[in-house]
Amino acid sequence: MSTLAVLGGPQIAPQGVDETRWPVVEPADVQAVTDTLLSGQLSWMNDTRVPALERQWADYVGADHCLAVNSGTAALHAAVAAAGVGPGDEVLVPALSFLASASCVLHHQGVPVFVDVDPRTFTIDPTQLAQHLTDRTKAIIAVHLHGLPADMDPIRQFARQHDLVVIEDAAQAHAATYNGKRTGSLGDLAAFSIMAGKNLATAGEGGLLTTSSADLRNRADAVKMFGETVGADGHRDYNAHTMGWNYRLSGVVAAFTSTQIERLDGYTAQVQEGARALTKALADVPGVVPPYVPDDRTHVYHHFRVLLDGSVAGLPDGVFRQAVHDSLLAEGIPVGEYQTRPLPGQTLFQQRIGYGGGCPWTCGKSTRSYRQEDYPATLQVIRSSLVVGKRLCMASFRDPDSVERYRDAFTKVLSNIDELREYASTIDYVEPWQRESRLW
Ligand SMILES: Cc1ncc(COP(=O)(O)O)c(C=O)c1O
């Protein structure tokens, strides 16, 4: 095995990995977009593409209703509002996720209460829900992080016992399943992002909310549409019944999304194949633990996150992770950190800035404050793991050559433990949450 590139040896993947090919744009997508443009039906008042997309996605996930909106964050906010969250109400949210999983609660004046994650699945730990329950708890946001569904049975059972609404944050988990059912049909409401980097990618930005409750659908619809009620026939009474925004999606974007949905299963299967191949190859590589997938779930690998075990080199996990990170980058393959601090460690929560004047915390008379030290599993996951591929598996895991490059680079770096240790001795280690974000 040659010298590690980080110590001046030759790169194992000088050609790098091509991550530009996502979303895939086929003639059918172009046709759908141009047909929409030429139809002359470009206003929400006469558009037919958004309702068609809503029916198609509801049927795909196995829910009764879908609302198309203009981002995943909008879908989450509309779900939180539909759940009846108001000033001072608390919502349980995993400490490890993207900001929007928690800020959507603030958007409706609620207060996020963070729960640590399961260290193997990286999703909210159902055994820790009870310790955060108060008489103000209203809902749980279960994030299917990186494409693996959260453990929904115990979450739903807990929610039933305490009369809580379950919202799935499925932004990263289109087409994943839990006990044979697709995400989007596993809670009371679900929110998907279809931003161009997601597994179901549109041309820019968008979101999809699903539910099987007509009441929840109608409440979310009012949030999407200025707080008004719009009849099935498009009738509008220009009377806002509640706070609302303009979260409508363009018909052009909807048309592009519909043709993408037709190919989603094919793309998902390709990525799963690449992830399976890499998982198998990494099984024999010391110090690296590929994503864990419990038997009751399927993973769709929005991110392929590996845990790194410093004990194989006699190094602390954080130092080992950083040495492996630097070494893999030097070999020519993209690997990165996903979230460098727990959500409760972000300044928004530390300083409770929100809307100013302490709101929504003070206006909701909430005394909640946040300490990231309360989330040891989340801190350990951040300290000791990396995501493979420049954050998106869909771009490279479909390509067997890229997967082989990942395999070869991991094998080279982790078979050279002595050199890795030598490089590690030059690192002035700082925990990720104590330094400026460093993505690549
Ligand atoms: C877990 C999670 N939730 C919510 C969102 C927000 O989606 P969007 O960027 O479409 O608003 C994202 C995407 O960035 C996400 O990864």
The ligand as an SDF file (V2000), in Angstrom:
LIG
                    3D

 16 16  0  0  0  0  0  0  0  0999 V2000
  -33.9340   17.0540    7.8520 C   0  0  0  0  0  0  0  0  0  0  0  0
  -34.3570   18.2510    7.0540 C   0  0  0  0  0  0  0  0  0  0  0  0
  -35.4710   18.9070    7.4140 N   0  0  0  0  0  0  0  0  0  0  0  0
  -35.9040   19.9730    6.7410 C   0  0  0  0  0  0  0  0  0  0  0  0
  -35.2310   20.4560    5.6370 C   0  0  0  0  0  0  0  0  0  0  0  0
  -35.7110   21.6970    4.9720 C   0  0  0  0  0  0  0  0  0  0  0  0
  -36.0710   21.5280    3.6150 O   0  0  0  0  0  0  0  0  0  0  0  0
  -35.9550   22.7620    2.6090 P   0  0  0  0  0  0  0  0  0  0  0  0
  -34.5230   23.0440    2.3770 O   0  0  0  0  0  0  0  0  0  0  0  0
  -36.6630   22.2700    1.3750 O   0  0  0  0  0  0  0  0  0  0  0  0
  -36.6740   23.9050    3.2270 O   0  0  0  0  0  0  0  0  0  0  0  0
  -34.0800   19.7760    5.1910 C   0  0  0  0  0  0  0  0  0  0  0  0
  -33.3610   20.1820    3.9720 C   0  0  0  0  0  0  0  0  0  0  0  0
  -32.4860   20.9230    3.8390 O   0  0  0  0  0  0  0  0  0  0  0  0
  -33.6190   18.6630    5.9350 C   0  0  0  0  0  0  0  0  0  0  0  0
  -32.5100   18.0110    5.5690 O   0  0  0  0  0  0  0  0  0  0  0  0
  1  2  1  0
  2  3  1  0
  2 15  2  0
  3  4  2  0
  4  5  1  0
  5  6  1  0
  5 12  2  0
  6  7  1  0
  7  8  1  0
  8  9  2  0
  8 10  1  0
  8 11  1  0
 12 13  1  0
 12 15  1  0
 13 14  2  0
 15 16  1  0
M  END
$$$$
